[in-house]
Amino acid sequence: MSREEPMKNHSDNKTRRMLNILIGGEAGQGLVTVGQILAKALVRGGYSIVVTQSYQSRIRGGHNTFAIRVGVDEVIAPRESVDLLVALDRDTVTLHSKDLLPDGLVVLDGASEIDGDSLLKVPFKELAQERFSNIAALGVVSSLLGLDQGTMAGTLDDFFGKKDATLAAENDRVLAAGVGWTTRHGTSSHKLSAVSDHHKRLMMNGNEAIAFGALSAGLRLYSFYPMTPSTSIGLALAGQAKRMGLIVEQAEDEIAAINMAIGASFAGAPSMVATSGGGFALMVEGVSLAAMTETPVVVVVAQRPAPATGLPTRTEQADLEFVLHAGHGEFPRAIFTPGSVEECFHLTRKAFELAERYQGPMFLLTDQFLADSYRAVRPFELEDLTPVRAGKDVAESPPYQRFAITESGISPRLLPGMAEHLVVADSDEHTQDGHITEDLSMRRQMVEKRLRKGEGIRAEAMPPDVVGDPNPGLLLVSWGSSKGAVQEAASLMESKGERVATLHFSQVWPLVPDQFMSHLESARQVVSVEGNASGQLTRLIRRETGFDIKKKVLRYDGLPVTPESILGELNR
Amino acid sequence: MVTIDDYGDYETAWCPGCGNFSILKAVKQALVASNLKPHELLFVSGIGQAAKAPHYLNANVFNGLHGRSLPVATGAKLANPNLTVIVESGDGCNYGEGGNHLLAAIRRNIDVTLLVHNNQVYGLTKGQASPTSAEGFVTKAQPQGVPSAPFNPIAVAVAMKAGLVARGFAGMTDHLSELIQQGIAHRGFALIDVLQPCVSFNKVNTFGWYKERCKTLPPGYDPTDWEGAMKVAFEWGDKIPIGIVYRGNRLAFEEHFPPLREGTLVGLDVDPVILKKIMNGYG
């Protein structure tokens, strides 16, 4: 596989091929609105984006940011350094000026007492009433970037709709006022280069891609208890429930959510639950129930910093070991750890397929960064995608045995109520026909039968992605949402003449050493990059292969892994 | 026609003299009277001696976790409303471990019949207090007597205007069977609290103790009168009223969902046109 060329920030005609825009303000100022509209207009203009949302656990006030890294070429990772800082409040300037690049620009309110170089002070009060000042800022930024104003205005109108004509007219007027003012007083230092090959793209974040993947896979019942950063999966599904024919139910707690999903799946409705660490802790007994009753269920765990309530709105990768070991007893599972929004879609589908085929719980492990990270995504090829089919509804010749012992460990799964056969499932150890038993030789056979399904799951395990030099001096090992950051860090090192490769796991369980040992062994140095404080994948690789990755680059301050954070640690 | 033989006759793991035997008999009678075939039924249970009951008749069964029967039953009913779903488990399962789910099931008014074997003691774990044990009830785990007040399921369910609220007694099988039939026929949530003796661990609330106290509600009692039902819900002493205490008239939960107005969630295809429209909505 080849890697993208390292990005060039300044092209010859002084326009930019890549920029990092950071919009900051208090919760309630409409900065996410501005961020989403700007991001959407960029995607519609053919640009690639990676959005990083950083917010506090409060509804009003505080300090939040919405960062859009935008490029003519594909953008795969967030950056910490800022080209264009859009300050909707004073704190944004104070907190983020240190990240501003030497040729960066700060857009702020003209009424601000802050003075200095690189400031574009906009008289927002003259352009709009206070509640529209975020739209004025949008006009300013879109003019600075040199965006097509038709695309911008169209995106703004689509976002708010045309139902309230007065509001729509005022939005349009304020946007134009922002653009007009900037044309007269702004600079042309931050114009984006034009896009040459303009493909149709979607703007989706990780959670939306999971929701859409689940819809395409045939999801019929989604039960959830709200928990950041997983909640927006439910919101994306609830909006489509009526026309797609599924039920989205807010359960009384996470225990109910997973048990409801299991009940629905048992009766024939493909089901999914999503939560974060604390909610997943409550679901864990249900995970074991799904395994014992061999009921398909897809479980999404969107990680955030823990223990306990931790940092509710920030990101971390510290629940790999938790999800790997969740549930008492021994049973097989697969854990997918998407590295991009596209992978969120595809791996959700894969989780549904495996859950149905191997009749048990399958996992997607994401995190706040990816959950909230909008990207420009090529439309998915939907034509060849088939939904999962729950069980079989036609009885085989009697007597039907739900847990018949087979070579693959997979028993015929009929659904209750479809014909005269009876389906009996038990959380107790059971006989082949599903009834409670304390026959200890049957116990042994059932344990072995369930574990045999693990061999099939293992045979289907996806190999990790290997990118870069086949004989690297340095191999970076990573998993989950840091995929782009790690690959970009490697590109930056390669551009300085180093021989670097990356080994990225978008599925962390089962691990199949034959798929990656040669890469670990052939690199001069292996370094793992993880968003946790102890190196959980590092430990898992050692446990499964004996290979000890000695150097780890770890981030656990609640922020996503970035190319800068990796290079900073490596150069220490 | 369905006969009682269709439901089979199985050896059980219960103590001789257990109230569960007559409850099982009442259940089978009710199923026959309701003309339900075994495959049209789904029994969901939790953990405890009562929760084993569904293993002793012919039906579809999901015997899940302690306290979690109601969410499983809710999910199954939503997936396939054609199934007659009955939850059968004990007082510990439904009023203790799964208390939150009871409140939610009543609020939802899901069309599930909840049959609670209530013997005021934990049997399977050998004799600890249950949520319905009387204050002062002495056990090995509560040697000074239970310090908490007992949970009153009837009062809670009536206060919340549950779909159908009934109390039966294991010693009055035909009466109990009638209650179960009405629970099954009711479109919406039905709670049937069944008083029963535990011959091994409850030496206070014995068969005789219940038999002396359980009296059917008088003819002419109006279960749709909520205020009257609230009064009856608190009658517990020398006389314990049994029968249909309250009957509400809310819409059943599953009737709120458009996909279920046309059938079940089972075996549906994904409409590629709508899917594509949804995708393009992100453009």
Interface residues (C-beta under 8 A of the other chain):
Chain A: R44 K200 R201 L202 M203 M204 E208 F212 L215 S216 G218 R220 L221 S223 Q240 A241 K242 R243 M244 G245 L246 I247 E249 A251 E252 D253 I255 A256 A257 N259 M260 A261 I262 G263 A264 S265 F266 A267 G268 A269 S271 E285 G286 L289 T293 V377 P379 F380 L382 E383 P387 R389 A390 D393 L415 P416 G417 M418 A419 E420 H421 L422 V423 V424 A425 D426 S427 D428 G434 H435 I436
Chain B: K37 P38 H39 E40 L42 V44 I47 K52 H55 N58 A59 N60 V61 F62 N63 G64 L65 R68 L70 P71 V72 A73 T74 G75 A76 K77 L78 A79 N80 N82 L83 N100 H101 L103 A104 F257 P258 P259 L260 T264 L265 V266 G267 L268 D269 V270 D271 P272 I274 L275 K276 I278 M279 N280 Y282 G283
